[in-house]
């Protein structure tokens, strides 16, 4: 690859930089070639970094993520003032949303506590019915005992179903966060 091809390819990789920054970087490499006495048609020695690696170093110096797909896109203008302004305007929506999310989590915790409390209540009711069984006739006593066994069976089925629902919900939330982190790392 000669000097012209090298500069042309390097220019393509530096499209994300502003015109001024790109000109400065290319001028640096032009001076580097001049100091090494490499003319426009001369081959670039292998001791020089490839245009892609040189662009990587330059983009890293400008705190841009080098990405070959984005070589043709213009540099995104990140302005801290606009970010602060956006945060201020988003606060009326964000704060109630955060409060609602907190209350939802708190409600789920209370629901979990109540679900765990139900077996204690059922066991206490069973003991109460068994102790007071003397007051009932045998058919009534057997009917109540059957209802207790049926209730315990339904409760076990409901707990199994709730357990599967909570595990699936936890996995879904975990996968969403993991995917978002991977997307952030890729960008």
FITORGU-709023 format. One record per residue: residue number from 1; residue in three letters; x, y, z of N, C-alpha, C in turn. Coordinates in nm, 4 decimals, always signed. Each point is the difference from the previous one (the first is absolute). Layout:
! residues N
{NUM; 'ala'; {X; Y; Z}; {X; Y; Z}; {X; Y; Z}}
...
//
This chain:
! residues 187
{1; 'unk'; {+0.0862; -0.1164; +0.0000}; {-0.0862; +0.1164; +0.0000}; {+0.0913; +0.1233; +0.0000}}
{2; 'unk'; {-0.0317; +0.0948; -0.0906}; {+0.0816; +0.1208; -0.0041}; {-0.0595; +0.1069; +0.0918}}
{3; 'unk'; {+0.0687; +0.1134; +0.0062}; {-0.0379; +0.1073; +0.0925}; {-0.1401; +0.0521; -0.0289}}
{4; 'unk'; {-0.0348; +0.0204; -0.1278}; {-0.1331; +0.0522; -0.0362}; {-0.1107; -0.0954; +0.0440}}
{5; 'unk'; {+0.0202; -0.1283; -0.0257}; {-0.1002; -0.0992; +0.0389}; {-0.0150; -0.0049; +0.1524}}
{6; 'unk'; {+0.1130; +0.0081; +0.0693}; {+0.0001; -0.0016; +0.1457}; {-0.0823; +0.1168; +0.0538}}
{7; 'unk'; {+0.0263; +0.1200; -0.0504}; {-0.0709; +0.1199; +0.0466}; {-0.1482; -0.0086; -0.0361}}
{8; 'unk'; {-0.0323; -0.0505; -0.1177}; {-0.1401; -0.0127; -0.0431}; {-0.0759; -0.0967; +0.0924}}
{9; 'unk'; {+0.0629; -0.1128; +0.0291}; {-0.0647; -0.0986; +0.0870}; {-0.0135; +0.0536; +0.1434}}
{10; 'unk'; {+0.1046; +0.0678; +0.0465}; {-0.0047; +0.0597; +0.1334}; {-0.1107; +0.1050; +0.0082}}
{11; 'unk'; {-0.0156; +0.0779; -0.1046}; {-0.1067; +0.1012; -0.0049}; {-0.1369; -0.0663; +0.0119}}
{12; 'unk'; {-0.0175; -0.1133; -0.0659}; {-0.1271; -0.0722; +0.0077}; {-0.0318; -0.0452; +0.1413}}
{13; 'unk'; {+0.1017; -0.0450; +0.0729}; {-0.0221; -0.0450; +0.1373}; {-0.0248; +0.1166; +0.0959}}
{14; 'unk'; {+0.0446; +0.1192; -0.0377}; {-0.0119; +0.1157; +0.0892}; {-0.1214; +0.0862; -0.0307}}
{15; 'unk'; {-0.0959; -0.0502; -0.0738}; {-0.1189; +0.0781; -0.0369}; {-0.0800; +0.0456; +0.1215}}
{16; 'unk'; {+0.0125; -0.0684; +0.1115}; {-0.0770; +0.0357; +0.1202}; {+0.0539; +0.1248; +0.0687}}
{17; 'unk'; {+0.1236; +0.0352; -0.0324}; {+0.0576; +0.1197; +0.0601}; {-0.0544; +0.1248; -0.0685}}
{18; 'unk'; {+0.0044; +0.1113; +0.0715}; {-0.0379; +0.1263; -0.0640}; {+0.1034; +0.0305; -0.1075}}
{19; 'unk'; {-0.0362; +0.0867; -0.0927}; {+0.0879; +0.0307; -0.1120}; {+0.1332; +0.0559; +0.0496}}
{20; 'unk'; {-0.0067; +0.0841; +0.1012}; {+0.1209; +0.0612; +0.0551}; {+0.0919; -0.1044; +0.0638}}
{21; 'unk'; {-0.0574; -0.0888; +0.0810}; {+0.0795; -0.1035; +0.0656}; {+0.0568; -0.0991; -0.1013}}
{22; 'unk'; {-0.0800; -0.0335; -0.1003}; {+0.0458; -0.0926; -0.1049}; {+0.1167; +0.0621; -0.0756}}
{23; 'unk'; {-0.0096; +0.1299; -0.0312}; {+0.1077; +0.0692; -0.0714}; {+0.1280; +0.0002; +0.0833}}
{24; 'unk'; {-0.0134; +0.0252; +0.1303}; {+0.1173; -0.0017; +0.0888}; {+0.0669; -0.1370; +0.0019}}
{25; 'unk'; {-0.0816; -0.1047; +0.0114}; {+0.0550; -0.1358; +0.0055}; {+0.0688; -0.0366; -0.1317}}
{26; 'unk'; {-0.0641; +0.0340; -0.1109}; {+0.0596; -0.0325; -0.1308}; {+0.1270; +0.0818; -0.0230}}
{27; 'unk'; {+0.0001; +0.1242; +0.0448}; {+0.1190; +0.0839; -0.0141}; {+0.1158; -0.0598; +0.0801}}
{28; 'unk'; {-0.0300; -0.0537; +0.1189}; {+0.1035; -0.0651; +0.0803}; {+0.0628; -0.1159; -0.0779}}
{29; 'unk'; {-0.0850; -0.0825; -0.0651}; {+0.0526; -0.1137; -0.0749}; {+0.0742; +0.0457; -0.1255}}
{30; 'unk'; {-0.0448; +0.1074; -0.0634}; {+0.0719; +0.0547; -0.1150}; {+0.1409; +0.0430; +0.0421}}
{31; 'unk'; {+0.0101; +0.0679; +0.1152}; {+0.1303; +0.0435; +0.0504}; {+0.0856; -0.1205; +0.0372}}
{32; 'unk'; {-0.0637; -0.1046; +0.0546}; {+0.0721; -0.1214; +0.0349}; {+0.0608; -0.0634; -0.1251}}
{33; 'unk'; {-0.0777; -0.0038; -0.1076}; {+0.0497; -0.0540; -0.1268}; {+0.1110; +0.0885; -0.0574}}
{34; 'unk'; {-0.0168; +0.1322; +0.0111}; {+0.1027; +0.0915; -0.0493}; {+0.1309; -0.0188; +0.0761}}
{35; 'unk'; {-0.0088; -0.0163; +0.1315}; {+0.1206; -0.0206; +0.0811}; {+0.0693; -0.1310; -0.0371}}
{36; 'unk'; {-0.0785; -0.0999; -0.0411}; {+0.0567; -0.1298; -0.0379}; {+0.0387; -0.0034; -0.1482}}
{37; 'unk'; {-0.0139; +0.1135; -0.0694}; {+0.0330; +0.0102; -0.1430}; {-0.0779; -0.0997; -0.0847}}
{38; 'unk'; {-0.1303; -0.0087; +0.0269}; {-0.0876; -0.0883; -0.0784}; {-0.0848; +0.0897; -0.0885}}
{39; 'unk'; {+0.0164; -0.0136; -0.1333}; {-0.0767; +0.0839; -0.0934}; {-0.1358; -0.0645; -0.0268}}
{40; 'unk'; {-0.0823; +0.0673; -0.0803}; {-0.1385; -0.0429; -0.0226}; {-0.0083; -0.1390; -0.0621}}
{41; 'unk'; {+0.0946; -0.0354; -0.0850}; {-0.0067; -0.1298; -0.0691}; {+0.0852; -0.1072; +0.0670}}
{42; 'unk'; {+0.0750; +0.0370; +0.1035}; {+0.0845; -0.0972; +0.0694}; {-0.0846; -0.0911; +0.0883}}
{43; 'unk'; {+0.0501; -0.1208; +0.0183}; {-0.0662; -0.0962; +0.0868}; {+0.0202; +0.0396; +0.1466}}
{44; 'unk'; {-0.1029; -0.0199; +0.0792}; {+0.0081; +0.0296; +0.1430}; {+0.0665; -0.1197; +0.0673}}
{45; 'unk'; {+0.1054; +0.0241; +0.0782}; {+0.0688; -0.1117; +0.0654}; {-0.0934; -0.0733; +0.0973}}
{46; 'unk'; {+0.0298; -0.1252; +0.0261}; {-0.0820; -0.0804; +0.0904}; {+0.0155; +0.0449; +0.1447}}
{47; 'unk'; {+0.1016; +0.0801; +0.0278}; {+0.0185; +0.0493; +0.1361}; {-0.1096; +0.0983; +0.0397}}
{48; 'unk'; {-0.0703; +0.0583; -0.1004}; {-0.1129; +0.0874; +0.0280}; {-0.1224; -0.0851; +0.0324}}
{49; 'unk'; {-0.0812; +0.0493; +0.0874}; {-0.1245; -0.0705; +0.0334}; {-0.0916; -0.0003; -0.1215}}
{50; 'unk'; {-0.0846; -0.0995; -0.0084}; {-0.0966; -0.0035; -0.1105}; {-0.0953; +0.1192; +0.0157}}
{51; 'unk'; {-0.0660; +0.0436; -0.1089}; {-0.0942; +0.1121; +0.0122}; {-0.1092; -0.0263; +0.1034}}
{52; 'unk'; {-0.0434; -0.1246; +0.0075}; {-0.1044; -0.0348; +0.0967}; {+0.0507; +0.0167; +0.1432}}
{53; 'unk'; {+0.1217; -0.0482; +0.0283}; {+0.0564; +0.0136; +0.1344}; {+0.0315; +0.1457; +0.0330}}
{54; 'unk'; {+0.0477; +0.0734; -0.0983}; {+0.0282; +0.1417; +0.0219}; {-0.1300; +0.0740; +0.0326}}
{55; 'unk'; {-0.1071; -0.0313; -0.0736}; {-0.1303; +0.0625; +0.0254}; {-0.0502; -0.0378; +0.1383}}
{56; 'unk'; {+0.0223; -0.1243; +0.0386}; {-0.0407; -0.0439; +0.1343}; {+0.0672; +0.0863; +0.1064}}
{57; 'unk'; {+0.1319; +0.0209; -0.0143}; {+0.0734; +0.0822; +0.0964}; {-0.0517; +0.1435; +0.0008}}
{58; 'unk'; {-0.0248; +0.0551; -0.1165}; {-0.0464; +0.1388; -0.0095}; {-0.1383; +0.0137; +0.0622}}
{59; 'unk'; {-0.0909; -0.0905; -0.0353}; {-0.1363; +0.0071; +0.0546}; {-0.0004; -0.0200; +0.1505}}
{60; 'unk'; {+0.0895; -0.0848; +0.0481}; {+0.0108; -0.0203; +0.1442}; {+0.0470; +0.1283; +0.0682}}
{61; 'unk'; {+0.0934; +0.0704; -0.0635}; {+0.0468; +0.1276; +0.0553}; {-0.1130; +0.1018; +0.0090}}
{62; 'unk'; {-0.0943; -0.0068; -0.0913}; {-0.1138; +0.0924; +0.0004}; {-0.1189; -0.0555; +0.0787}}
{63; 'unk'; {+0.0224; -0.1114; +0.0731}; {-0.1042; -0.0645; +0.0815}; {-0.1196; -0.0442; -0.0829}}
{64; 'unk'; {+0.0254; -0.0487; -0.1188}; {-0.1055; -0.0582; -0.0827}; {+0.0247; -0.1494; -0.0061}}
{65; 'unk'; {-0.1069; -0.0746; -0.0106}; {+0.0139; -0.1439; -0.0135}; {+0.0240; -0.0318; -0.1467}}
{66; 'unk'; {+0.1148; -0.0562; -0.0327}; {+0.0242; -0.0351; -0.1390}; {-0.0929; -0.1126; -0.0418}}
{67; 'unk'; {-0.0663; +0.0176; -0.1085}; {-0.0940; -0.0993; -0.0486}; {-0.0006; +0.0091; -0.1512}}
{68; 'unk'; {+0.0335; -0.1082; -0.0636}; {+0.0131; +0.0024; -0.1447}; {-0.1333; +0.0308; -0.0678}}
{69; 'unk'; {-0.1127; -0.0454; +0.0609}; {-0.1316; +0.0264; -0.0584}; {-0.0294; +0.1490; -0.0049}}
{70; 'unk'; {+0.0480; +0.0714; +0.1012}; {-0.0320; +0.1416; +0.0109}; {+0.1024; +0.0893; -0.0684}}
{71; 'unk'; {+0.0895; -0.0563; -0.0798}; {+0.1045; +0.0814; -0.0602}; {-0.0591; +0.1092; -0.0884}}
{72; 'unk'; {-0.1170; -0.0238; -0.0575}; {-0.0600; +0.0991; -0.0879}; {-0.0928; +0.0968; +0.0704}}
{73; 'unk'; {-0.0290; -0.0222; +0.1265}; {-0.0944; +0.0868; +0.0705}; {+0.0720; +0.1195; +0.0598}}
{74; 'unk'; {-0.0705; +0.1094; +0.0114}; {+0.0577; +0.1202; +0.0602}; {+0.0072; -0.0176; +0.1514}}
{75; 'unk'; {+0.0892; +0.0731; +0.0607}; {+0.0170; -0.0056; +0.1456}; {-0.1244; +0.0553; +0.0677}}
{76; 'unk'; {-0.0471; -0.0730; +0.1002}; {-0.1147; +0.0472; +0.0766}; {+0.0468; +0.1097; +0.0937}}
{77; 'unk'; {-0.0734; +0.1072; +0.0003}; {+0.0370; +0.1127; +0.0847}; {-0.0600; -0.0211; +0.1380}}
{78; 'unk'; {+0.0863; -0.0293; +0.0982}; {-0.0497; -0.0186; +0.1359}; {+0.0177; +0.1312; +0.0748}}
{79; 'unk'; {-0.1088; +0.0566; +0.0404}; {+0.0015; +0.1283; +0.0673}; {-0.0558; -0.0185; +0.1402}}
{80; 'unk'; {+0.0820; +0.0253; +0.0997}; {-0.0390; -0.0238; +0.1387}; {-0.1179; +0.0871; +0.0402}}
{81; 'unk'; {-0.0084; +0.1184; -0.0547}; {-0.1110; +0.0893; +0.0332}; {-0.1338; -0.0625; -0.0408}}
{82; 'unk'; {-0.0044; -0.0604; -0.1173}; {-0.1241; -0.0632; -0.0462}; {-0.0371; -0.1203; +0.0864}}
{83; 'unk'; {+0.0996; -0.0718; +0.0469}; {-0.0266; -0.1154; +0.0860}; {-0.0586; +0.0460; +0.1330}}
{84; 'unk'; {+0.0569; +0.1064; +0.0563}; {-0.0528; +0.0536; +0.1259}; {-0.1417; +0.0521; -0.0197}}
{85; 'unk'; {-0.0224; +0.0698; -0.1102}; {-0.1337; +0.0528; -0.0301}; {-0.1005; -0.1140; -0.0157}}
{86; 'unk'; {+0.0403; -0.1048; -0.0667}; {-0.0865; -0.1167; -0.0163}; {-0.0320; -0.0635; +0.1349}}
{87; 'unk'; {+0.0987; -0.0086; +0.0885}; {-0.0229; -0.0573; +0.1334}; {-0.0988; +0.0849; +0.0793}}
{88; 'unk'; {+0.0104; +0.1320; -0.0129}; {-0.0922; +0.0879; +0.0722}; {-0.1422; -0.0184; -0.0514}}
{89; 'unk'; {-0.0156; -0.0069; -0.1327}; {-0.1341; -0.0162; -0.0559}; {-0.0560; -0.1409; +0.0233}}
{90; 'unk'; {+0.0869; -0.0979; +0.0173}; {-0.0463; -0.1366; +0.0226}; {-0.0352; -0.0255; +0.1460}}
{91; 'unk'; {+0.0438; +0.0866; +0.0899}; {-0.0234; -0.0201; +0.1429}; {-0.1483; -0.0120; +0.0361}}
{92; 'unk'; {-0.0905; +0.0829; -0.0569}; {-0.1414; -0.0153; +0.0375}; {-0.0581; -0.1368; -0.0363}}
{93; 'unk'; {+0.0578; -0.0658; -0.0982}; {-0.0462; -0.1338; -0.0367}; {+0.0826; -0.1051; +0.0740}}
{94; 'unk'; {+0.1295; +0.0230; +0.0114}; {+0.0906; -0.0987; +0.0571}; {-0.0198; -0.0229; +0.1482}}
{95; 'unk'; {-0.0228; +0.1077; +0.0753}; {-0.0150; -0.0143; +0.1456}; {-0.1258; -0.0796; +0.0353}}
{96; 'unk'; {-0.1177; +0.0336; -0.0561}; {-0.1175; -0.0841; +0.0299}; {+0.0171; -0.1444; -0.0482}}
{97; 'unk'; {+0.0682; -0.0174; -0.1125}; {+0.0245; -0.1356; -0.0489}; {+0.0867; -0.0772; +0.0989}}
{98; 'unk'; {+0.1026; +0.0647; +0.0544}; {+0.0866; -0.0658; +0.0980}; {-0.0778; -0.0335; +0.1271}}
{99; 'unk'; {-0.0873; +0.0924; +0.0430}; {-0.0820; -0.0260; +0.1187}; {-0.0947; -0.1178; -0.0258}}
{100; 'unk'; {-0.0620; -0.0008; -0.1182}; {-0.0910; -0.1098; -0.0348}; {+0.0743; -0.1328; -0.0052}}
{101; 'unk'; {+0.1206; +0.0009; -0.0547}; {+0.0794; -0.1223; -0.0062}; {+0.0363; -0.0482; +0.1408}}
{102; 'unk'; {+0.0362; +0.0933; +0.0877}; {+0.0309; -0.0349; +0.1389}; {-0.1221; -0.0603; +0.0688}}
{103; 'unk'; {-0.1170; +0.0631; -0.0186}; {-0.1219; -0.0508; +0.0624}; {-0.0395; -0.1363; -0.0567}}
{104; 'unk'; {+0.0244; -0.0217; -0.1284}; {-0.0281; -0.1303; -0.0605}; {+0.0871; -0.1080; +0.0644}}
{105; 'unk'; {+0.1283; +0.0286; +0.0156}; {+0.0902; -0.0968; +0.0634}; {-0.0415; -0.0241; +0.1449}}
{106; 'unk'; {-0.0365; +0.1070; +0.0703}; {-0.0455; -0.0133; +0.1386}; {-0.1274; -0.0848; +0.0061}}
{107; 'unk'; {-0.0937; +0.0238; -0.0927}; {-0.1232; -0.0793; -0.0048}; {+0.0275; -0.1465; -0.0279}}
{108; 'unk'; {+0.0947; -0.0280; -0.0890}; {+0.0355; -0.1395; -0.0288}; {+0.0624; -0.0662; +0.1228}}
{109; 'unk'; {+0.0786; +0.0759; +0.0752}; {+0.0576; -0.0548; +0.1239}; {-0.1100; -0.0335; +0.1006}}
{110; 'unk'; {-0.0973; +0.0913; +0.0154}; {-0.1107; -0.0270; +0.0913}; {-0.0834; -0.1180; -0.0488}}
{111; 'unk'; {-0.0230; -0.0086; -0.1311}; {-0.0760; -0.1129; -0.0539}; {+0.0731; -0.1308; +0.0287}}
{112; 'unk'; {+0.1327; +0.0002; -0.0176}; {+0.0790; -0.1197; +0.0308}; {-0.0107; -0.0370; +0.1464}}
{113; 'unk'; {+0.0029; +0.1007; +0.0868}; {-0.0146; -0.0247; +0.1436}; {-0.1363; -0.0605; +0.0309}}
{114; 'unk'; {-0.1047; +0.0553; -0.0621}; {-0.1350; -0.0521; +0.0244}; {-0.0149; -0.1417; -0.0538}}
{115; 'unk'; {+0.0622; -0.0265; -0.1134}; {-0.0066; -0.1355; -0.0560}; {+0.0679; -0.0986; +0.0948}}
{116; 'unk'; {+0.1073; +0.0427; +0.0626}; {+0.0674; -0.0867; +0.0965}; {-0.0791; -0.0118; +0.1302}}
{117; 'unk'; {-0.0835; +0.0985; +0.0290}; {-0.0794; -0.0008; +0.1221}; {-0.1225; -0.0914; -0.0129}}
{118; 'unk'; {-0.0483; -0.0213; -0.1219}; {-0.1202; -0.0818; -0.0222}; {+0.0167; -0.1414; +0.0551}}
{119; 'unk'; {+0.1112; -0.0695; -0.0229}; {+0.0118; -0.1356; +0.0565}; {-0.0085; -0.0010; +0.1526}}
{120; 'unk'; {+0.0539; +0.1001; +0.0645}; {-0.0068; +0.0060; +0.1465}; {-0.1459; +0.0109; +0.0439}}
{121; 'unk'; {-0.0760; +0.0839; -0.0698}; {-0.1424; +0.0170; +0.0336}; {-0.0770; -0.1294; -0.0254}}
{122; 'unk'; {+0.0306; -0.0676; -0.1119}; {-0.0699; -0.1252; -0.0312}; {+0.0312; -0.1062; +0.1052}}
{123; 'unk'; {+0.1257; -0.0097; +0.0410}; {+0.0377; -0.0983; +0.1025}; {-0.0700; +0.0326; +0.1311}}
{124; 'unk'; {-0.0040; +0.1274; +0.0364}; {-0.0693; +0.0392; +0.1244}; {-0.1484; -0.0336; -0.0092}}
{125; 'unk'; {-0.0604; +0.0229; -0.1169}; {-0.1418; -0.0328; -0.0180}; {-0.0217; -0.1506; +0.0105}}
{126; 'unk'; {+0.0903; -0.0768; -0.0580}; {-0.0116; -0.1464; +0.0073}; {+0.0061; -0.0478; +0.1448}}
{127; 'unk'; {+0.0941; +0.0525; +0.0737}; {+0.0120; -0.0389; +0.1406}; {-0.1264; +0.0394; +0.0765}}
{128; 'unk'; {-0.0507; +0.1207; -0.0287}; {-0.1223; +0.0450; +0.0664}; {-0.1181; -0.0894; -0.0324}}
{129; 'unk'; {-0.0128; -0.0394; -0.1260}; {-0.1115; -0.0866; -0.0391}; {+0.0154; -0.1387; +0.0625}}
{130; 'unk'; {+0.1226; -0.0518; +0.0014}; {+0.0220; -0.1317; +0.0588}; {-0.0300; +0.0005; +0.1499}}
{131; 'unk'; {+0.0402; +0.1062; +0.0676}; {-0.0256; +0.0100; +0.1439}; {-0.1489; +0.0161; +0.0259}}
{132; 'unk'; {-0.0681; +0.0824; -0.0818}; {-0.1431; +0.0230; +0.0216}; {-0.0849; -0.1072; -0.0666}}
{133; 'unk'; {+0.0634; -0.1004; -0.0551}; {-0.0727; -0.1068; -0.0668}; {-0.0927; -0.0758; +0.0930}}
{134; 'unk'; {+0.0257; +0.0087; +0.1255}; {-0.0847; -0.0672; +0.0983}; {-0.1405; +0.0584; -0.0036}}
{135; 'unk'; {-0.0075; +0.1298; -0.0342}; {-0.1296; +0.0666; -0.0001}; {-0.0859; -0.0384; -0.1206}}
{136; 'unk'; {+0.0623; -0.0506; -0.1046}; {-0.0742; -0.0338; -0.1217}; {-0.0334; -0.1481; -0.0037}}
{137; 'unk'; {-0.0942; -0.0323; -0.0863}; {-0.0290; -0.1416; -0.0226}; {+0.1083; -0.0547; -0.0918}}
{138; 'unk'; {+0.0107; -0.1313; -0.0055}; {+0.1051; -0.0609; -0.0797}; {-0.0103; +0.0342; -0.1475}}
{139; 'unk'; {-0.1143; +0.0009; -0.0618}; {-0.0042; +0.0371; -0.1432}; {+0.0463; +0.1440; -0.0218}}
{140; 'unk'; {-0.0374; +0.0921; +0.0878}; {+0.0437; +0.1393; -0.0135}; {+0.1510; +0.0093; +0.0203}}
{141; 'unk'; {+0.0495; -0.0748; +0.0980}; {+0.1422; -0.0004; +0.0276}; {+0.0782; -0.0511; -0.1210}}
{142; 'unk'; {-0.0466; -0.1104; -0.0615}; {+0.0673; -0.0552; -0.1180}; {-0.0099; +0.0957; -0.1181}}
{143; 'unk'; {-0.1147; +0.0691; -0.0152}; {-0.0155; +0.0974; -0.1075}; {+0.1009; +0.1146; +0.0170}}
{144; 'unk'; {+0.0125; +0.0524; +0.1221}; {+0.0952; +0.1077; +0.0256}; {+0.1446; -0.0467; -0.0204}}
{145; 'unk'; {+0.0289; -0.1224; +0.0410}; {+0.1345; -0.0542; -0.0204}; {+0.0289; -0.0139; -0.1492}}
{146; 'unk'; {-0.1012; -0.0420; -0.0775}; {+0.0166; -0.0094; -0.1453}; {+0.0234; +0.1367; -0.0634}}
{147; 'unk'; {-0.0739; +0.1012; +0.0490}; {+0.0214; +0.1362; -0.0501}; {+0.1418; +0.0481; +0.0317}}
{148; 'unk'; {+0.0494; -0.0346; +0.1158}; {+0.1362; +0.0399; +0.0378}; {+0.1016; -0.0663; -0.0926}}
{149; 'unk'; {-0.0160; -0.1279; -0.0243}; {+0.0930; -0.0711; -0.0884}; {-0.0081; +0.0582; -0.1412}}
{150; 'unk'; {-0.1227; +0.0261; -0.0473}; {-0.0181; +0.0613; -0.1312}; {+0.0675; +0.1385; -0.0044}}
{151; 'unk'; {-0.0222; +0.0811; +0.1041}; {+0.0602; +0.1335; +0.0065}; {+0.1518; -0.0043; -0.0004}}
{152; 'unk'; {+0.0562; -0.0953; +0.0754}; {+0.1460; -0.0144; +0.0024}; {+0.0507; -0.0409; -0.1386}}
{153; 'unk'; {-0.0709; -0.0897; -0.0662}; {+0.0403; -0.0417; -0.1349}; {-0.0036; +0.1164; -0.0987}}
{154; 'unk'; {-0.1076; +0.0787; +0.0045}; {-0.0102; +0.1170; -0.0885}; {+0.1109; +0.0996; +0.0316}}
{155; 'unk'; {+0.0271; +0.0183; +0.1298}; {+0.1049; +0.0932; +0.0410}; {+0.1363; -0.0468; -0.0527}}
{156; 'unk'; {+0.0263; -0.1284; +0.0049}; {+0.1271; -0.0530; -0.0517}; {+0.0091; +0.0245; -0.1502}}
{157; 'unk'; {-0.1098; -0.0233; -0.0723}; {-0.0008; +0.0266; -0.1443}; {+0.0229; +0.1480; -0.0296}}
{158; 'unk'; {-0.0652; +0.0865; +0.0765}; {+0.0158; +0.1445; -0.0205}; {+0.1433; +0.0424; +0.0295}}
{159; 'unk'; {+0.0586; -0.0532; +0.1075}; {+0.1391; +0.0344; +0.0311}; {+0.0942; -0.0459; -0.1106}}
{160; 'unk'; {-0.0233; -0.1193; -0.0543}; {+0.0824; -0.0486; -0.1110}; {-0.0108; +0.0908; -0.1209}}
{161; 'unk'; {-0.1240; +0.0419; -0.0307}; {-0.0228; +0.0901; -0.1127}; {+0.0651; +0.1359; +0.0243}}
{162; 'unk'; {-0.0176; +0.0543; +0.1207}; {+0.0618; +0.1294; +0.0326}; {+0.1521; -0.0086; -0.0053}}
{163; 'unk'; {+0.0545; -0.1117; +0.0460}; {+0.1443; -0.0172; -0.0049}; {+0.0485; +0.0036; -0.1446}}
{164; 'unk'; {-0.0685; -0.0701; -0.0898}; {+0.0398; +0.0003; -0.1412}; {-0.0144; +0.1386; -0.0616}}
{165; 'unk'; {-0.1068; +0.0714; +0.0371}; {-0.0214; +0.1352; -0.0530}; {+0.1114; +0.0929; +0.0454}}
{166; 'unk'; {+0.0350; -0.0026; +0.1298}; {+0.1044; +0.0881; +0.0513}; {+0.1371; -0.0348; -0.0577}}
{167; 'unk'; {+0.0280; -0.1282; -0.0179}; {+0.1278; -0.0396; -0.0607}; {+0.0060; +0.0476; -0.1441}}
{168; 'unk'; {-0.1091; -0.0183; -0.0751}; {-0.0020; +0.0457; -0.1394}; {+0.0134; +0.1519; -0.0078}}
{169; 'unk'; {-0.0682; +0.0712; +0.0884}; {+0.0091; +0.1465; +0.0028}; {+0.1418; +0.0444; +0.0348}}
{170; 'unk'; {+0.0604; -0.0640; +0.0980}; {+0.1381; +0.0326; +0.0366}; {+0.0975; -0.0261; -0.1134}}
{171; 'unk'; {-0.0161; -0.1135; -0.0691}; {+0.0859; -0.0305; -0.1143}; {-0.0187; +0.1005; -0.1117}}
{172; 'unk'; {-0.1250; +0.0391; -0.0258}; {-0.0278; +0.0969; -0.1063}; {+0.0657; +0.1347; +0.0310}}
{173; 'unk'; {-0.0155; +0.0459; +0.1242}; {+0.0607; +0.1277; +0.0392}; {+0.1522; -0.0100; -0.0078}}
{174; 'unk'; {+0.0555; -0.1091; +0.0485}; {+0.1449; -0.0193; -0.0036}; {+0.0519; +0.0003; -0.1433}}
{175; 'unk'; {-0.0698; -0.0702; -0.0892}; {+0.0425; -0.0047; -0.1404}; {-0.0093; +0.1365; -0.0662}}
{176; 'unk'; {-0.1035; +0.0783; +0.0337}; {-0.0132; +0.1354; -0.0564}; {+0.1176; +0.0876; +0.0408}}
{177; 'unk'; {+0.0359; -0.0032; +0.1304}; {+0.1119; +0.0816; +0.0468}; {+0.1311; -0.0479; -0.0610}}
{178; 'unk'; {+0.0167; -0.1322; -0.0097}; {+0.1221; -0.0543; -0.0576}; {+0.0114; +0.0411; -0.1466}}
{179; 'unk'; {-0.1127; -0.0055; -0.0742}; {+0.0014; +0.0385; -0.1413}; {+0.0308; +0.1485; -0.0154}}
{180; 'unk'; {-0.0573; +0.0842; +0.0873}; {+0.0270; +0.1444; -0.0069}; {+0.1464; +0.0287; +0.0279}}
{181; 'unk'; {+0.0583; -0.0706; +0.0966}; {+0.1429; +0.0206; +0.0284}; {+0.0856; -0.0435; -0.1177}}
{182; 'unk'; {-0.0354; -0.1120; -0.0631}; {+0.0756; -0.0454; -0.1154}; {-0.0126; +0.0996; -0.1139}}
{183; 'unk'; {-0.1211; +0.0551; -0.0204}; {-0.0193; +0.1007; -0.1044}; {+0.0827; +0.1240; +0.0295}}
{184; 'unk'; {+0.0077; +0.0415; +0.1277}; {+0.0801; +0.1164; +0.0364}; {+0.1467; -0.0271; -0.0240}}
{185; 'unk'; {+0.0465; -0.1220; +0.0308}; {+0.1407; -0.0341; -0.0200}; {+0.0347; -0.0069; -0.1467}}
{186; 'unk'; {-0.0949; -0.0423; -0.0831}; {+0.0249; -0.0081; -0.1445}; {+0.0098; +0.1403; -0.0590}}
{187; 'unk'; {-0.0901; +0.0892; +0.0451}; {+0.0029; +0.1369; -0.0529}; {+0.1243; +0.0694; +0.0457}}
//
